[in-house]
Amino acid sequence: MKEYIESVLAPRLQGDGGWVEFVSLEDEKLTLIFRGECSKCLILNRCTDWIAQKIKDDLGKTVTVVPVRKKPFFWDQD
């Protein structure tokens, strides 16, 4: 799953200025960190639904995506 996230999904999100990182897959819960533009996106739920559907279509697995938003470290600097 990690390789699929990194090689298939991450490049698609990079095109919009976002970034996704695999954290874990436990039972059917896929935890992902969203960075860049994704960290402040107002429609992140649409993206997580799309990710879940792509995984089902491409890998035949049903997952629930648990998003974790992380701002780039430099956004917290004064």
CYANA upper distance limits for C-alpha pairs under 8 A (distance plus 0.5 A):
  1 MET  CA      5 ILE  CA      6.70
  1 MET  CA     25 LEU  CA      8.43
  2 LYS  CA      6 GLU  CA      6.69
  2 LYS  CA     22 PHE  CA      6.14
  3 GLU  CA      7 SER  CA      6.34
  4 TYR  CA      8 VAL  CA      5.93
  4 TYR  CA      9 LEU  CA      7.43
  5 ILE  CA      9 LEU  CA      5.49
  5 ILE  CA     10 ALA  CA      6.45
  5 ILE  CA     20 VAL  CA      8.18
  5 ILE  CA     21 GLU  CA      7.80
  5 ILE  CA     22 PHE  CA      7.10
  6 GLU  CA     10 ALA  CA      5.67
  6 GLU  CA     11 PRO  CA      7.90
  6 GLU  CA     20 VAL  CA      8.33
  6 GLU  CA     21 GLU  CA      7.66
  6 GLU  CA     22 PHE  CA      8.13
  7 SER  CA     11 PRO  CA      7.25
  8 VAL  CA     12 ARG  CA      7.59
  9 LEU  CA     13 LEU  CA      7.07
  9 LEU  CA     20 VAL  CA      8.36
  9 LEU  CA     51 ILE  CA      8.05
 10 ALA  CA     14 GLN  CA      6.66
 10 ALA  CA     19 TRP  CA      6.51
 10 ALA  CA     20 VAL  CA      6.06
 10 ALA  CA     21 GLU  CA      8.08
 11 PRO  CA     15 GLY  CA      7.12
 12 ARG  CA     16 ASP  CA      8.06
 13 LEU  CA     17 GLY  CA      7.17
 13 LEU  CA     18 GLY  CA      5.61
 13 LEU  CA     19 TRP  CA      6.37
 13 LEU  CA     20 VAL  CA      7.81
 14 GLN  CA     18 GLY  CA      5.32
 14 GLN  CA     19 TRP  CA      6.11
 16 ASP  CA     37 GLU  CA      7.89
 17 GLY  CA     36 GLY  CA      6.71
 17 GLY  CA     37 GLU  CA      5.86
 17 GLY  CA     38 CYS  CA      8.04
 18 GLY  CA     34 PHE  CA      7.78
 18 GLY  CA     35 ARG  CA      6.45
 18 GLY  CA     36 GLY  CA      5.14
 18 GLY  CA     37 GLU  CA      5.08
 18 GLY  CA     38 CYS  CA      5.31
 18 GLY  CA     39 SER  CA      8.15
 19 TRP  CA     34 PHE  CA      6.24
 19 TRP  CA     35 ARG  CA      5.46
 19 TRP  CA     36 GLY  CA      6.32
 19 TRP  CA     37 GLU  CA      8.05
 19 TRP  CA     38 CYS  CA      7.08
 20 VAL  CA     32 LEU  CA      6.96
 20 VAL  CA     33 ILE  CA      6.06
 20 VAL  CA     34 PHE  CA      5.13
 20 VAL  CA     35 ARG  CA      6.72
 20 VAL  CA     38 CYS  CA      8.42
 21 GLU  CA     32 LEU  CA      6.01
 21 GLU  CA     33 ILE  CA      5.52
 21 GLU  CA     34 PHE  CA      7.08
 22 PHE  CA     31 THR  CA      7.17
 22 PHE  CA     32 LEU  CA      5.38
 22 PHE  CA     33 ILE  CA      7.08
 23 VAL  CA     30 LEU  CA      8.17
 23 VAL  CA     31 THR  CA      5.88
 23 VAL  CA     32 LEU  CA      5.83
 23 VAL  CA     33 ILE  CA      7.30
 24 SER  CA     29 LYS  CA      8.45
 24 SER  CA     30 LEU  CA      6.39
 24 SER  CA     31 THR  CA      5.77
 24 SER  CA     32 LEU  CA      7.75
 25 LEU  CA     29 LYS  CA      6.12
 25 LEU  CA     30 LEU  CA      4.99
 25 LEU  CA     31 THR  CA      6.86
 26 GLU  CA     30 LEU  CA      7.18
 28 GLU  CA     62 THR  CA      7.23
 28 GLU  CA     63 VAL  CA      5.19
 28 GLU  CA     64 THR  CA      6.61
 29 LYS  CA     63 VAL  CA      6.17
 29 LYS  CA     64 THR  CA      5.43
 29 LYS  CA     65 VAL  CA      6.52
 29 LYS  CA     66 VAL  CA      7.13
 30 LEU  CA     63 VAL  CA      6.74
 30 LEU  CA     64 THR  CA      6.43
 30 LEU  CA     65 VAL  CA      5.31
 30 LEU  CA     66 VAL  CA      6.34
 31 THR  CA     65 VAL  CA      6.41
 31 THR  CA     66 VAL  CA      5.10
 31 THR  CA     67 PRO  CA      6.53
 31 THR  CA     68 VAL  CA      7.80
 32 LEU  CA     65 VAL  CA      7.59
 32 LEU  CA     66 VAL  CA      6.76
 32 LEU  CA     67 PRO  CA      5.77
 32 LEU  CA     68 VAL  CA      6.58
 33 ILE  CA     67 PRO  CA      6.53
 33 ILE  CA     68 VAL  CA      5.17
 33 ILE  CA     69 ARG  CA      6.38
 33 ILE  CA     70 LYS  CA      7.11
 34 PHE  CA     38 CYS  CA      5.95
 34 PHE  CA     39 SER  CA      5.82
 34 PHE  CA     67 PRO  CA      7.25
 34 PHE  CA     68 VAL  CA      6.48
 34 PHE  CA     69 ARG  CA      5.48
 34 PHE  CA     70 LYS  CA      6.52
 35 ARG  CA     39 SER  CA      5.22
 35 ARG  CA     69 ARG  CA      6.84
 35 ARG  CA     70 LYS  CA      5.73
 35 ARG  CA     71 LYS  CA      6.34
 35 ARG  CA     72 PRO  CA      7.16
 36 GLY  CA     40 LYS  CA      8.10
 36 GLY  CA     70 LYS  CA      8.39
 36 GLY  CA     71 LYS  CA      7.05
 36 GLY  CA     72 PRO  CA      7.00
 37 GLU  CA     41 CYS  CA      6.65
 38 CYS  CA     44 LEU  CA      7.34
 38 CYS  CA     69 ARG  CA      7.99
 39 SER  CA     69 ARG  CA      5.20
 39 SER  CA     70 LYS  CA      6.10
 39 SER  CA     71 LYS  CA      6.30
 40 LYS  CA     69 ARG  CA      8.04
 40 LYS  CA     71 LYS  CA      8.34
 43 ILE  CA     47 CYS  CA      7.54
 44 LEU  CA     48 THR  CA      6.77
 45 ASN  CA     49 ASP  CA      6.64
 46 ARG  CA     50 TRP  CA      6.65
 47 CYS  CA     51 ILE  CA      6.61
 48 THR  CA     52 ALA  CA      6.68
 48 THR  CA     65 VAL  CA      6.33
 48 THR  CA     66 VAL  CA      8.41
 48 THR  CA     67 PRO  CA      7.86
 49 ASP  CA     53 GLN  CA      6.71
 49 ASP  CA     65 VAL  CA      8.04
 50 TRP  CA     54 LYS  CA      6.59
 51 ILE  CA     55 ILE  CA      6.69
 51 ILE  CA     65 VAL  CA      8.08
 52 ALA  CA     56 LYS  CA      6.76
 52 ALA  CA     62 THR  CA      7.51
 52 ALA  CA     63 VAL  CA      6.38
 52 ALA  CA     64 THR  CA      6.95
 52 ALA  CA     65 VAL  CA      6.92
 53 GLN  CA     57 ASP  CA      6.55
 54 LYS  CA     58 ASP  CA      6.29
 54 LYS  CA     59 LEU  CA      8.38
 55 ILE  CA     59 LEU  CA      5.74
 55 ILE  CA     60 GLY  CA      7.09
 55 ILE  CA     61 LYS  CA      6.60
 55 ILE  CA     62 THR  CA      7.66
 55 ILE  CA     63 VAL  CA      8.15
 56 LYS  CA     60 GLY  CA      4.95
 56 LYS  CA     61 LYS  CA      5.24
 56 LYS  CA     62 THR  CA      5.93
 56 LYS  CA     63 VAL  CA      8.15
 57 ASP  CA     61 LYS  CA      8.41
 71 LYS  CA     75 TRP  CA      7.01
 71 LYS  CA     76 ASP  CA      8.40
 72 PRO  CA     76 ASP  CA      8.21
 73 PHE  CA     77 GLN  CA      7.87
